[in-house]
Amino acid sequence: AIVIVAINPNRQLAKVRNSERDSEVNAILDGVYQYNIDNNGEIAGEPIIPNDGNAYAIEKDDSTDADDCDEVSTSYSGSVSGSVELGAGANSGNTEGGSITDKYLADIPVDPQEEGHGCSGYTISRSGGSDRMTVEAPLTEQSNTNRTSVISVTR
């Protein structure tokens, strides 16, 4: 194993980061759906994740300035339409529901290459006309893997 890592360490590290991203997009989507089930169909997020098919950057905590998150998110792709807060402080008007970090996630995961910014490095969207949600990791590293696009999970 040491020899393989020594031969192409950047590729190996990119694979590890992509594996982490894959796990985290699933965790975020699981938390949002569990919140939805426990709160009679309420969608987690502040503002509520619009049902317009556009991607929104996920803020990493309630101390994030949404403008900072929007600025950072422009590097993801041209399709990011703003930001939403899923963690502590989200749904502050909903005294029963709280946020997904109250019961469903310990914290909003942060992309391995997004540290130090106001965003998680992940995006979320709702399909127009349905409540299917997609969480993506736009910073997916290609680095000679078989991936042709970002890591994405839709349910």
Secondary structure, DSSP 8 states (H G I E B T S, - for coil): -HHHHHHSHHHHHHHHHHHHHHHHHHHHHHHHHHHHHHTTT---TBTT--SSS-EEEEESSTTS-HHHHHHHHTTT-TTEEEEEE-STTTTTT-TTT--HHHHT-SS----TT-TTSSEEEEEEEE-TTS--EEEEETT---TTSS--S-EEEE-
